[in-house]
Amino acid sequence: MSLAETGGSPAEPLDEEHLQDWIALVKVLLVLPGALEAQLLRDSDLTLLGYMILARLADTPDETLQMSQIATMANGSLPRTSQAVGRLEDRGWVRRTVISGRGQGRRFTVASLTEAGRAQLAGATPEHTALVRRLVLEPAGDQFGVVGSVAQRIVEALGLPVRPTAN
């Protein structure tokens, strides 16, 4: 629902109920990523971004994505994404390959999940999933679908792709 549909204006202060909900959401946005990353670092020596990159690669048919696709998924710049993938590559969990474009003289880099990366992801997933269930799914209960729908609309409002792009 837009501000116009709710009768609000951009300069109008939030009412008490919206203010409390907004503060709760900001707390989630600020604290949840750190809690998820702390568990991943402690249990699997992985950052949250590193985990998401491995998981996204594992979710593609050939376990390979262009670096630009990974940057879009991570909402990051190519240099930041390249650093994150480089750390994964240094550990043998990802392999980068430069591909030449067919007849266009264009080159691009792809990242592929390695067997060791697949094993690392498989080892990290049970504890990470348990924490996601405890911190997000259980508190949301049967309203998690509503939370997901709202999150997708926020992603769209931010101008980001809702669904991962195909390989």
Disulfide bonds with the S-S distance in Angstrom:
none
